[in-house]
Amino acid sequence: MTMKRKAKAAGAPDRPLPSLPQLCTEAADHVARARIALYDETLDADQALLHLDDAISCLKRLLAQGRTSHANGQGPSLRSA
């Protein structure tokens, strides 16, 4: 009889979670790229929106990481606005 491995949960990361500064840097980078896309000669609004969506995803991961840390007793949580 062959053992089957359990499938990974959907969206489970293959790499360790990024640190707080890494997430902030990634979000800021996406916002900067969105601004460039809007104010560049090409005025690529679709590309700007994609970068803003990526920045929001970074901030959501940041919030989730803070909540997880707090739930595990690792420190104060991050609050959402």
C-alpha positions in Angstrom: 0.0 0.0 0.0 1.4 3.4 -1.0 1.2 6.4 1.3 -0.1 9.5 -0.3 1.2 12.9 0.8 -1.4 15.4 1.8 -1.7 18.3 -0.6 -0.6 21.7 0.6 -3.2 24.1 1.7 -4.1 26.6 -0.9 -1.9 29.6 -0.8 0.6 28.0 1.6 3.9 29.7 1.2 6.9 27.6 0.1 9.4 30.0 1.6 9.6 31.6 5.1 7.5 34.7 5.8 9.2 38.0 5.0 10.1 40.3 7.9 8.3 43.5 8.7 10.9 45.7 7.0 10.8 43.5 3.9 7.0 43.7 3.6 7.1 47.5 4.1 9.8 47.9 1.5 7.9 45.7 -1.0 4.7 47.7 -0.5 6.5 51.0 -0.9 8.2 49.8 -4.0 4.9 48.9 -5.6 3.4 52.3 -4.7 6.5 54.0 -6.2 6.1 51.9 -9.4 2.4 52.9 -9.5 3.3 56.5 -9.3 5.8 56.1 -12.1 3.2 54.4 -14.3 0.8 57.2 -13.8 3.2 60.1 -14.3 5.3 58.6 -17.0 4.8 59.6 -20.6 2.8 56.4 -21.3 0.2 57.1 -18.5 -0.4 53.3 -18.0 -3.3 53.3 -15.5 -3.8 49.5 -15.7 -0.2 48.9 -14.7 -0.5 51.5 -11.9 -3.6 49.6 -10.6 -1.8 46.3 -10.7 1.0 47.8 -8.6 -1.4 49.3 -6.1 -3.2 45.9 -5.8 0.2 44.3 -5.1 1.0 47.0 -2.4 -2.4 46.3 -0.8 -1.6 42.6 -0.8 1.7 43.3 1.0 -0.1 45.4 3.6 -2.7 42.6 4.2 0.1 40.1 4.7 1.8 42.5 7.1 -1.5 42.8 9.1 -2.0 39.0 9.1 1.6 38.4 10.2 1.1 40.9 13.1 -2.2 39.3 14.1 -0.6 35.8 14.1 2.4 37.0 16.1 0.0 38.5 18.7 -2.1 35.4 18.9 1.0 33.3 19.5 2.1 35.7 22.3 5.0 37.1 20.5 4.3 40.8 21.0 1.8 43.6 20.3 -0.4 43.3 17.3 -0.7 45.6 14.4 -4.0 47.5 14.2 -5.9 48.2 11.1 -7.3 51.7 10.5 
